[in-house]
């Protein structure tokens, strides 16, 4: 069994693969100060919920945008799983050329999403990840990573709004009945949902025009299902896109 781990700034997404098939997946909040022992306890418990024995894990692949957690996951694999841990980063085999000014700047999660999107499409495509930030990652028709766009994410925008405006309440997002909200809660829901949908549509249309048209957009991330229904340019959601990309990278490095 392969354990694919996507460590984001806000959430960590874990998938257990049997061959090419994703058997189970879990999400939990990322805690930057977690130790290898704490992470092992968390993951062992999640596996146990699905009656999966910890010892079945043969290899681990990790994509982390939290630098302090990368060595902890490597230690976890060594101490508790006796398995190799592939950390996505410079020097690993990805099978994708990176055509940006400084390839080292490309976040591991962005590259993983790009690889998974192109594996599905095999042509011009864009992965759109709704996480801590909203990342657009563009892959050319011949499979080269071209770059993309990064916008502030929904959760941090809501938090900033509540922290900076004393009379603005924290809310749960739900579909507004109209664009014109008749309460503070309804007005925030309208502004966030329609506002971010407009942001996504604006960037998507500009990317499509700049690449000559015909790009296929694949959305992923925790807030994809919240925003995509309100957009005009996105319709396809794959909540496991990053995990699939991690499996592909692990496979390519294992074969190498």
ABEGO torsion letter per residue (X at the ends): XBBBBBBBAABBBBBBBBEABBABBBBBBBBAABBAAAAAAAAAAAAAAAGBBAAABABBBBBBABAAAAAAAAAAAAAAAGBBBBBBEBGBBAGBBBBBABAAABBAAAAAAAAAAAAAAGBBBBBBBBBABBBBBBBBAAGBBAEEBBBBBAAAAAAAAAAABAABBBBBBBBBABABBABAAAAAAAAAAAAAAAAAAAAAAAAAAAAGEGBBBBBBEAAAAAAAAABAABABBBAAAAAAAAAAAAAAAAAX
